[in-house]
Amino acid sequence: MNALRNPESRPTHPGAILREDVLPALKISLAEFAQRLGISQRSLHELLQEQRPLSAEMATHLASFLKTSPESWLRMQRDFDNWIA
């Protein structure tokens, strides 16, 4: 357990980062983003609405497309999951 964890501060779901920061910066449609990631629009929509956790496979797709690391996306999901558990 992290002694510095603030129980009042909910970690951000990876879908919120994608919805609020990444997708607007890319200036592409949801359909195009899903196509470029190689996933269904429904899967992407559920992730963006925080109705689905980020999988390792999705983290790999995102990291490849966005030039980030899968670990950073998975860490966000882990932190979110641990907070709600």
Gaussian input, Z-matrix of N, CA and C with variables (Angstrom, degrees):
# hf/3-21g

backbone

0 1
 N
 C     1     B1
 C     2     B2     1     A1
 N     3     B3     2     A2     1     D1
 C     4     B4     3     A3     2     D2
 C     5     B5     4     A4     3     D3
 N     6     B6     5     A5     4     D4
 C     7     B7     6     A6     5     D5
 C     8     B8     7     A7     6     D6
 N     9     B9     8     A8     7     D7
 C    10    B10     9     A9     8     D8
 C    11    B11    10    A10     9     D9
 N    12    B12    11    A11    10    D10
 C    13    B13    12    A12    11    D11
 C    14    B14    13    A13    12    D12
 N    15    B15    14    A14    13    D13
 C    16    B16    15    A15    14    D14
 C    17    B17    16    A16    15    D15
 N    18    B18    17    A17    16    D16
 C    19    B19    18    A18    17    D17
 C    20    B20    19    A19    18    D18
 N    21    B21    20    A20    19    D19
 C    22    B22    21    A21    20    D20
 C    23    B23    22    A22    21    D21
 N    24    B24    23    A23    22    D22
 C    25    B25    24    A24    23    D23
 C    26    B26    25    A25    24    D24
 N    27    B27    26    A26    25    D25
 C    28    B28    27    A27    26    D26
 C    29    B29    28    A28    27    D27
 N    30    B30    29    A29    28    D28
 C    31    B31    30    A30    29    D29
 C    32    B32    31    A31    30    D30
 N    33    B33    32    A32    31    D31
 C    34    B34    33    A33    32    D32
 C    35    B35    34    A34    33    D33
 N    36    B36    35    A35    34    D34
 C    37    B37    36    A36    35    D35
 C    38    B38    37    A37    36    D36
 N    39    B39    38    A38    37    D37
 C    40    B40    39    A39    38    D38
 C    41    B41    40    A40    39    D39
 N    42    B42    41    A41    40    D40
 C    43    B43    42    A42    41    D41
 C    44    B44    43    A43    42    D42
 N    45    B45    44    A44    43    D43
 C    46    B46    45    A45    44    D44
 C    47    B47    46    A46    45    D45
 N    48    B48    47    A47    46    D46
 C    49    B49    48    A48    47    D47
 C    50    B50    49    A49    48    D48
 N    51    B51    50    A50    49    D49
 C    52    B52    51    A51    50    D50
 C    53    B53    52    A52    51    D51
 N    54    B54    53    A53    52    D52
 C    55    B55    54    A54    53    D53
 C    56    B56    55    A55    54    D54
 N    57    B57    56    A56    55    D55
 C    58    B58    57    A57    56    D56
 C    59    B59    58    A58    57    D57
 N    60    B60    59    A59    58    D58
 C    61    B61    60    A60    59    D59
 C    62    B62    61    A61    60    D60
 N    63    B63    62    A62    61    D61
 C    64    B64    63    A63    62    D62
 C    65    B65    64    A64    63    D63
 N    66    B66    65    A65    64    D64
 C    67    B67    66    A66    65    D65
 C    68    B68    67    A67    66    D66
 N    69    B69    68    A68    67    D67
 C    70    B70    69    A69    68    D68
 C    71    B71    70    A70    69    D69
 N    72    B72    71    A71    70    D70
 C    73    B73    72    A72    71    D71
 C    74    B74    73    A73    72    D72
 N    75    B75    74    A74    73    D73
 C    76    B76    75    A75    74    D74
 C    77    B77    76    A76    75    D75
 N    78    B78    77    A77    76    D76
 C    79    B79    78    A78    77    D77
 C    80    B80    79    A79    78    D78
 N    81    B81    80    A80    79    D79
 C    82    B82    81    A81    80    D80
 C    83    B83    82    A82    81    D81
 N    84    B84    83    A83    82    D82
 C    85    B85    84    A84    83    D83
 C    86    B86    85    A85    84    D84
 N    87    B87    86    A86    85    D85
 C    88    B88    87    A87    86    D86
 C    89    B89    88    A88    87    D87
 N    90    B90    89    A89    88    D88
 C    91    B91    90    A90    89    D89
 C    92    B92    91    A91    90    D90
 N    93    B93    92    A92    91    D91
 C    94    B94    93    A93    92    D92
 C    95    B95    94    A94    93    D93
 N    96    B96    95    A95    94    D94
 C    97    B97    96    A96    95    D95
 C    98    B98    97    A97    96    D96
 N    99    B99    98    A98    97    D97
 C   100   B100    99    A99    98    D98
 C   101   B101   100   A100    99    D99
 N   102   B102   101   A101   100   D100
 C   103   B103   102   A102   101   D101
 C   104   B104   103   A103   102   D102
 N   105   B105   104   A104   103   D103
 C   106   B106   105   A105   104   D104
 C   107   B107   106   A106   105   D105
 N   108   B108   107   A107   106   D106
 C   109   B109   108   A108   107   D107
 C   110   B110   109   A109   108   D108
 N   111   B111   110   A110   109   D109
 C   112   B112   111   A111   110   D110
 C   113   B113   112   A112   111   D111
 N   114   B114   113   A113   112   D112
 C   115   B115   114   A114   113   D113
 C   116   B116   115   A115   114   D114
 N   117   B117   116   A116   115   D115
 C   118   B118   117   A117   116   D116
 C   119   B119   118   A118   117   D117
 N   120   B120   119   A119   118   D118
 C   121   B121   120   A120   119   D119
 C   122   B122   121   A121   120   D120
 N   123   B123   122   A122   121   D121
 C   124   B124   123   A123   122   D122
 C   125   B125   124   A124   123   D123
 N   126   B126   125   A125   124   D124
 C   127   B127   126   A126   125   D125
 C   128   B128   127   A127   126   D126
 N   129   B129   128   A128   127   D127
 C   130   B130   129   A129   128   D128
 C   131   B131   130   A130   129   D129
 N   132   B132   131   A131   130   D130
 C   133   B133   132   A132   131   D131
 C   134   B134   133   A133   132   D132
 N   135   B135   134   A134   133   D133
 C   136   B136   135   A135   134   D134
 C   137   B137   136   A136   135   D135
 N   138   B138   137   A137   136   D136
 C   139   B139   138   A138   137   D137
 C   140   B140   139   A139   138   D138
 N   141   B141   140   A140   139   D139
 C   142   B142   141   A141   140   D140
 C   143   B143   142   A142   141   D141
 N   144   B144   143   A143   142   D142
 C   145   B145   144   A144   143   D143
 C   146   B146   145   A145   144   D144
 N   147   B147   146   A146   145   D145
 C   148   B148   147   A147   146   D146
 C   149   B149   148   A148   147   D147
 N   150   B150   149   A149   148   D148
 C   151   B151   150   A150   149   D149
 C   152   B152   151   A151   150   D150
 N   153   B153   152   A152   151   D151
 C   154   B154   153   A153   152   D152
 C   155   B155   154   A154   153   D153
 N   156   B156   155   A155   154   D154
 C   157   B157   156   A156   155   D155
 C   158   B158   157   A157   156   D156
 N   159   B159   158   A158   157   D157
 C   160   B160   159   A159   158   D158
 C   161   B161   160   A160   159   D159
 N   162   B162   161   A161   160   D160
 C   163   B163   162   A162   161   D161
 C   164   B164   163   A163   162   D162
 N   165   B165   164   A164   163   D163
 C   166   B166   165   A165   164   D164
 C   167   B167   166   A166   165   D165
 N   168   B168   167   A167   166   D166
 C   169   B169   168   A168   167   D167
 C   170   B170   169   A169   168   D168
 N   171   B171   170   A170   169   D169
 C   172   B172   171   A171   170   D170
 C   173   B173   172   A172   171   D171
 N   174   B174   173   A173   172   D172
 C   175   B175   174   A174   173   D173
 C   176   B176   175   A175   174   D174
 N   177   B177   176   A176   175   D175
 C   178   B178   177   A177   176   D176
 C   179   B179   178   A178   177   D177
 N   180   B180   179   A179   178   D178
 C   181   B181   180   A180   179   D179
 C   182   B182   181   A181   180   D180
 N   183   B183   182   A182   181   D181
 C   184   B184   183   A183   182   D182
 C   185   B185   184   A184   183   D183
 N   186   B186   185   A185   184   D184
 C   187   B187   186   A186   185   D185
 C   188   B188   187   A187   186   D186
 N   189   B189   188   A188   187   D187
 C   190   B190   189   A189   188   D188
 C   191   B191   190   A190   189   D189
 N   192   B192   191   A191   190   D190
 C   193   B193   192   A192   191   D191
 C   194   B194   193   A193   192   D192
 N   195   B195   194   A194   193   D193
 C   196   B196   195   A195   194   D194
 C   197   B197   196   A196   195   D195
 N   198   B198   197   A197   196   D196
 C   199   B199   198   A198   197   D197
 C   200   B200   199   A199   198   D198
 N   201   B201   200   A200   199   D199
 C   202   B202   201   A201   200   D200
 C   203   B203   202   A202   201   D201
 N   204   B204   203   A203   202   D202
 C   205   B205   204   A204   203   D203
 C   206   B206   205   A205   204   D204
 N   207   B207   206   A206   205   D205
 C   208   B208   207   A207   206   D206
 C   209   B209   208   A208   207   D207
 N   210   B210   209   A209   208   D208
 C   211   B211   210   A210   209   D209
 C   212   B212   211   A211   210   D210
 N   213   B213   212   A212   211   D211
 C   214   B214   213   A213   212   D212
 C   215   B215   214   A214   213   D213
 N   216   B216   215   A215   214   D214
 C   217   B217   216   A216   215   D215
 C   218   B218   217   A217   216   D216
 N   219   B219   218   A218   217   D217
 C   220   B220   219   A219   218   D218
 C   221   B221   220   A220   219   D219
 N   222   B222   221   A221   220   D220
 C   223   B223   222   A222   221   D221
 C   224   B224   223   A223   222   D222
 N   225   B225   224   A224   223   D223
 C   226   B226   225   A225   224   D224
 C   227   B227   226   A226   225   D225
 N   228   B228   227   A227   226   D226
 C   229   B229   228   A228   227   D227
 C   230   B230   229   A229   228   D228
 N   231   B231   230   A230   229   D229
 C   232   B232   231   A231   230   D230
 C   233   B233   232   A232   231   D231
 N   234   B234   233   A233   232   D232
 C   235   B235   234   A234   233   D233
 C   236   B236   235   A235   234   D234
 N   237   B237   236   A236   235   D235
 C   238   B238   237   A237   236   D236
 C   239   B239   238   A238   237   D237
 N   240   B240   239   A239   238   D238
 C   241   B241   240   A240   239   D239
 C   242   B242   241   A241   240   D240
 N   243   B243   242   A242   241   D241
 C   244   B244   243   A243   242   D242
 C   245   B245   244   A244   243   D243
 N   246   B246   245   A245   244   D244
 C   247   B247   246   A246   245   D245
 C   248   B248   247   A247   246   D246
 N   249   B249   248   A248   247   D247
 C   250   B250   249   A249   248   D248
 C   251   B251   250   A250   249   D249
 N   252   B252   251   A251   250   D250
 C   253   B253   252   A252   251   D251
 C   254   B254   253   A253   252   D252

   B1=1.4572
   B2=1.5242
   B3=1.3015
   B4=1.4590
   B5=1.5273
   B6=1.3109
   B7=1.4656
   B8=1.5196
   B9=1.3307
   B10=1.4577
   B11=1.5280
   B12=1.3118
   B13=1.4586
   B14=1.5229
   B15=1.2995
   B16=1.4534
   B17=1.5241
   B18=1.3261
   B19=1.4603
   B20=1.5252
   B21=1.3024
   B22=1.4602
   B23=1.5234
   B24=1.3193
   B25=1.4614
   B26=1.5235
   B27=1.3134
   B28=1.4595
   B29=1.5248
   B30=1.3358
   B31=1.4662
   B32=1.5298
   B33=1.2925
   B34=1.4562
   B35=1.5205
   B36=1.3168
   B37=1.4633
   B38=1.5291
   B39=1.3278
   B40=1.4690
   B41=1.5275
   B42=1.3174
   B43=1.4626
   B44=1.5168
   B45=1.3266
   B46=1.4656
   B47=1.5204
   B48=1.3266
   B49=1.4732
   B50=1.5223
   B51=1.3202
   B52=1.4679
   B53=1.5264
   B54=1.3242
   B55=1.4625
   B56=1.5283
   B57=1.3270
   B58=1.4597
   B59=1.5214
   B60=1.3261
   B61=1.4660
   B62=1.5291
   B63=1.3232
   B64=1.4630
   B65=1.5212
   B66=1.3202
   B67=1.4653
   B68=1.5246
   B69=1.3352
   B70=1.4717
   B71=1.5291
   B72=1.3181
   B73=1.4698
   B74=1.5224
   B75=1.3306
   B76=1.4643
   B77=1.5267
   B78=1.3369
   B79=1.4700
   B80=1.5259
   B81=1.3371
   B82=1.4563
   B83=1.5217
   B84=1.3166
   B85=1.4590
   B86=1.5252
   B87=1.3033
   B88=1.4535
   B89=1.5270
   B90=1.3269
   B91=1.4656
   B92=1.5251
   B93=1.3105
   B94=1.4585
   B95=1.5269
   B96=1.3144
   B97=1.4623
   B98=1.5286
   B99=1.3292
   B100=1.4656
   B101=1.5271
   B102=1.3133
   B103=1.4614
   B104=1.5283
   B105=1.3098
   B106=1.4678
   B107=1.5269
   B108=1.3325
   B109=1.4652
   B110=1.5273
   B111=1.3292
   B112=1.4584
   B113=1.5130
   B114=1.3381
   B115=1.4628
   B116=1.5203
   B117=1.3176
   B118=1.4600
   B119=1.5317
   B120=1.3223
   B121=1.4665
   B122=1.5245
   B123=1.3198
   B124=1.4626
   B125=1.5316
   B126=1.3366
   B127=1.4722
   B128=1.5199
   B129=1.3309
   B130=1.4607
   B131=1.5201
   B132=1.3197
   B133=1.4631
   B134=1.5300
   B135=1.3328
   B136=1.4639
   B137=1.5265
   B138=1.3223
   B139=1.4646
   B140=1.5257
   B141=1.3281
   B142=1.4667
   B143=1.5250
   B144=1.3380
   B145=1.4623
   B146=1.5312
   B147=1.3410
   B148=1.4649
   B149=1.5207
   B150=1.3297
   B151=1.4562
   B152=1.5230
   B153=1.3214
   B154=1.4603
   B155=1.5186
   B156=1.3320
   B157=1.4694
   B158=1.5244
   B159=1.2846
   B160=1.4590
   B161=1.5234
   B162=1.3182
   B163=1.4653
   B164=1.5227
   B165=1.3177
   B166=1.4666
   B167=1.5268
   B168=1.3303
   B169=1.4671
   B170=1.5274
   B171=1.3245
   B172=1.4622
   B173=1.5222
   B174=1.3218
   B175=1.4669
   B176=1.5220
   B177=1.3151
   B178=1.4640
   B179=1.5213
   B180=1.3333
   B181=1.4714
   B182=1.5315
   B183=1.3240
   B184=1.4659
   B185=1.5200
   B186=1.3074
   B187=1.4645
   B188=1.5175
   B189=1.3052
   B190=1.4639
   B191=1.5238
   B192=1.3221
   B193=1.4626
   B194=1.5245
   B195=1.3229
   B196=1.4648
   B197=1.5277
   B198=1.3149
   B199=1.4765
   B200=1.5329
   B201=1.3307
   B202=1.4614
   B203=1.5266
   B204=1.3119
   B205=1.4638
   B206=1.5277
   B207=1.3310
   B208=1.4639
   B209=1.5258
   B210=1.3290
   B211=1.4640
   B212=1.5268
   B213=1.3200
   B214=1.4690
   B215=1.5272
   B216=1.3282
   B217=1.4702
   B218=1.5214
   B219=1.3240
   B220=1.4609
   B221=1.5237
   B222=1.3177
   B223=1.4662
   B224=1.5322
   B225=1.3279
   B226=1.4709
   B227=1.5244
   B228=1.3444
   B229=1.4620
   B230=1.5200
   B231=1.3330
   B232=1.4665
   B233=1.5272
   B234=1.3288
   B235=1.4653
   B236=1.5231
   B237=1.3274
   B238=1.4591
   B239=1.5311
   B240=1.3330
   B241=1.4659
   B242=1.5279
   B243=1.3240
   B244=1.4658
   B245=1.5189
   B246=1.3058
   B247=1.4585
   B248=1.5263
   B249=1.3529
   B250=1.4670
   B251=1.5272
   B252=1.3360
   B253=1.4826
   B254=1.5163
   A1=109.31
   A2=115.99
   A3=121.58
   A4=109.14
   A5=116.71
   A6=121.58
   A7=112.09
   A8=117.40
   A9=120.70
   A10=112.69
   A11=117.70
   A12=121.42
   A13=110.38
   A14=115.48
   A15=121.30
   A16=107.60
   A17=118.39
   A18=120.22
   A19=113.33
   A20=117.60
   A21=121.33
   A22=112.42
   A23=117.12
   A24=121.55
   A25=110.32
   A26=116.41
   A27=121.98
   A28=110.24
   A29=117.40
   A30=119.26
   A31=110.37
   A32=115.60
   A33=120.97
   A34=110.36
   A35=115.91
   A36=121.80
   A37=107.89
   A38=118.01
   A39=119.55
   A40=113.15
   A41=116.80
   A42=120.02
   A43=112.42
   A44=116.73
   A45=120.32
   A46=110.81
   A47=116.93
   A48=120.66
   A49=109.60
   A50=115.36
   A51=119.40
   A52=110.86
   A53=116.34
   A54=122.05
   A55=112.25
   A56=116.66
   A57=120.42
   A58=114.27
   A59=117.44
   A60=120.37
   A61=113.74
   A62=116.02
   A63=120.05
   A64=112.35
   A65=117.42
   A66=120.17
   A67=112.69
   A68=119.80
   A69=118.54
   A70=113.01
   A71=117.55
   A72=120.49
   A73=111.69
   A74=116.38
   A75=120.02
   A76=112.54
   A77=115.53
   A78=121.59
   A79=111.73
   A80=114.91
   A81=120.91
   A82=108.11
   A83=115.80
   A84=120.37
   A85=110.76
   A86=114.48
   A87=121.10
   A88=109.72
   A89=116.43
   A90=120.95
   A91=111.13
   A92=117.17
   A93=120.19
   A94=111.03
   A95=117.15
   A96=120.93
   A97=109.84
   A98=116.71
   A99=120.78
   A100=110.57
   A101=116.09
   A102=120.24
   A103=110.91
   A104=116.72
   A105=120.42
   A106=112.27
   A107=116.02
   A108=119.92
   A109=111.90
   A110=116.07
   A111=120.09
   A112=113.25
   A113=116.23
   A114=121.19
   A115=109.03
   A116=116.35
   A117=120.19
   A118=110.32
   A119=114.68
   A120=119.43
   A121=109.95
   A122=116.33
   A123=119.75
   A124=110.82
   A125=116.70
   A126=119.87
   A127=110.94
   A128=115.72
   A129=119.56
   A130=110.55
   A131=117.23
   A132=121.08
   A133=110.61
   A134=117.15
   A135=120.54
   A136=111.52
   A137=116.52
   A138=119.70
   A139=110.58
   A140=116.61
   A141=120.76
   A142=111.98
   A143=116.67
   A144=121.25
   A145=112.48
   A146=115.49
   A147=122.41
   A148=112.06
   A149=116.30
   A150=122.47
   A151=111.52
   A152=116.53
   A153=122.38
   A154=107.89
   A155=116.53
   A156=118.25
   A157=110.58
   A158=115.17
   A159=121.56
   A160=108.45
   A161=116.93
   A162=121.30
   A163=110.29
   A164=115.53
   A165=120.14
   A166=110.34
   A167=116.33
   A168=120.08
   A169=110.75
   A170=116.81
   A171=120.82
   A172=110.38
   A173=117.36
   A174=120.74
   A175=110.55
   A176=116.54
   A177=120.97
   A178=110.88
   A179=117.25
   A180=121.05
   A181=110.68
   A182=116.12
   A183=120.46
   A184=111.52
   A185=115.86
   A186=120.31
   A187=111.18
   A188=116.35
   A189=120.26
   A190=110.67
   A191=116.75
   A192=121.11
   A193=112.34
   A194=116.77
   A195=121.23
   A196=113.72
   A197=116.80
   A198=121.79
   A199=110.54
   A200=114.68
   A201=121.99
   A202=107.29
   A203=117.20
   A204=119.44
   A205=109.97
   A206=116.80
   A207=118.72
   A208=111.16
   A209=116.13
   A210=120.23
   A211=112.62
   A212=116.91
   A213=118.83
   A214=110.82
   A215=117.01
   A216=120.64
   A217=110.68
   A218=116.26
   A219=119.71
   A220=111.88
   A221=117.28
   A222=121.26
   A223=110.11
   A224=116.56
   A225=119.55
   A226=110.52
   A227=116.12
   A228=119.73
   A229=110.70
   A230=117.19
   A231=121.51
   A232=110.98
   A233=116.25
   A234=120.06
   A235=110.85
   A236=116.45
   A237=120.87
   A238=109.99
   A239=116.13
   A240=120.85
   A241=111.46
   A242=116.62
   A243=120.26
   A244=111.59
   A245=117.39
   A246=120.66
   A247=111.33
   A248=115.72
   A249=117.60
   A250=112.86
   A251=116.91
   A252=120.36
   A253=111.83
   D1=139.02
   D2=-179.37
   D3=-84.50
   D4=117.20
   D5=-178.33
   D6=-65.62
   D7=-21.14
   D8=-178.65
   D9=-91.45
   D10=-0.10
   D11=-177.53
   D12=-64.51
   D13=129.86
   D14=176.45
   D15=-95.58
   D16=109.16
   D17=-176.76
   D18=-64.66
   D19=-14.77
   D20=178.71
   D21=-87.04
   D22=-13.87
   D23=-175.23
   D24=-103.98
   D25=100.71
   D26=-179.23
   D27=-72.36
   D28=126.55
   D29=175.80
   D30=-62.79
   D31=153.16
   D32=-179.12
   D33=-80.54
   D34=132.17
   D35=175.81
   D36=-69.26
   D37=140.89
   D38=179.24
   D39=-55.91
   D40=-32.23
   D41=178.30
   D42=-63.00
   D43=-34.86
   D44=177.99
   D45=-67.17
   D46=-38.94
   D47=177.07
   D48=-61.89
   D49=-44.64
   D50=179.49
   D51=-63.72
   D52=-45.53
   D53=-176.57
   D54=-66.88
   D55=-44.56
   D56=-171.68
   D57=-90.60
   D58=-28.02
   D59=-174.32
   D60=-116.42
   D61=-52.79
   D62=-171.39
   D63=-71.53
   D64=-55.46
   D65=-175.98
   D66=-59.74
   D67=-45.29
   D68=176.58
   D69=-61.23
   D70=-37.00
   D71=-179.94
   D72=-68.10
   D73=-32.63
   D74=179.78
   D75=-72.85
   D76=-26.12
   D77=-179.07
   D78=55.72
   D79=44.48
   D80=173.86
   D81=-128.13
   D82=161.31
   D83=-178.85
   D84=-74.86
   D85=163.16
   D86=175.51
   D87=-58.90
   D88=-42.00
   D89=179.93
   D90=-62.00
   D91=-44.03
   D92=179.89
   D93=-67.51
   D94=-40.11
   D95=178.54
   D96=-61.20
   D97=-46.15
   D98=178.65
   D99=-60.89
   D100=-43.40
   D101=-179.83
   D102=-62.13
   D103=-45.20
   D104=-179.82
   D105=-65.17
   D106=-30.89
   D107=177.79
   D108=-81.53
   D109=-16.05
   D110=-178.84
   D111=77.08
   D112=32.66
   D113=-179.90
   D114=-128.96
   D115=168.15
   D116=178.31
   D117=-75.59
   D118=154.21
   D119=176.33
   D120=-62.60
   D121=-36.30
   D122=-179.86
   D123=-62.53
   D124=-45.44
   D125=178.92
   D126=-60.18
   D127=-43.74
   D128=179.42
   D129=-64.90
   D130=-44.46
   D131=179.79
   D132=-59.04
   D133=-44.79
   D134=179.65
   D135=-63.20
   D136=-37.77
   D137=176.73
   D138=-66.23
   D139=-45.68
   D140=-179.15
   D141=-62.88
   D142=-30.88
   D143=179.55
   D144=-89.25
   D145=6.33
   D146=177.97
   D147=62.90
   D148=29.29
   D149=178.19
   D150=-97.03
   D151=-4.53
   D152=-177.15
   D153=-141.33
   D154=137.94
   D155=175.38
   D156=-75.16
   D157=157.32
   D158=176.75
   D159=-78.63
   D160=121.47
   D161=179.42
   D162=-85.49
   D163=165.50
   D164=176.23
   D165=-61.94
   D166=-38.29
   D167=178.76
   D168=-63.45
   D169=-45.13
   D170=179.04
   D171=-64.24
   D172=-40.04
   D173=178.09
   D174=-59.77
   D175=-38.52
   D176=178.41
   D177=-66.41
   D178=-43.67
   D179=177.56
   D180=-61.22
   D181=-47.00
   D182=-179.96
   D183=-61.55
   D184=-46.45
   D185=-178.23
   D186=-61.20
   D187=-41.10
   D188=179.78
   D189=-65.26
   D190=-46.08
   D191=-177.78
   D192=-70.70
   D193=-40.13
   D194=-174.41
   D195=-94.30
   D196=-1.55
   D197=-179.46
   D198=60.49
   D199=45.75
   D200=175.92
   D201=-121.31
   D202=-168.61
   D203=177.80
   D204=-108.15
   D205=143.66
   D206=175.15
   D207=-60.22
   D208=-34.25
   D209=-178.54
   D210=-60.55
   D211=-36.80
   D212=-179.75
   D213=-65.58
   D214=-39.96
   D215=178.32
   D216=-68.96
   D217=-42.96
   D218=179.54
   D219=-66.20
   D220=-33.96
   D221=176.93
   D222=-63.86
   D223=-42.42
   D224=177.73
   D225=-59.97
   D226=-43.96
   D227=-179.22
   D228=-66.25
   D229=-42.25
   D230=178.85
   D231=-60.35
   D232=-45.46
   D233=-179.91
   D234=-62.43
   D235=-41.00
   D236=178.29
   D237=-64.08
   D238=-48.32
   D239=-179.33
   D240=-59.84
   D241=-43.53
   D242=179.71
   D243=-64.24
   D244=-34.58
   D245=-179.10
   D246=-68.97
   D247=-39.83
   D248=-177.25
   D249=-83.21
   D250=-13.24
   D251=-178.52
   D252=-70.07

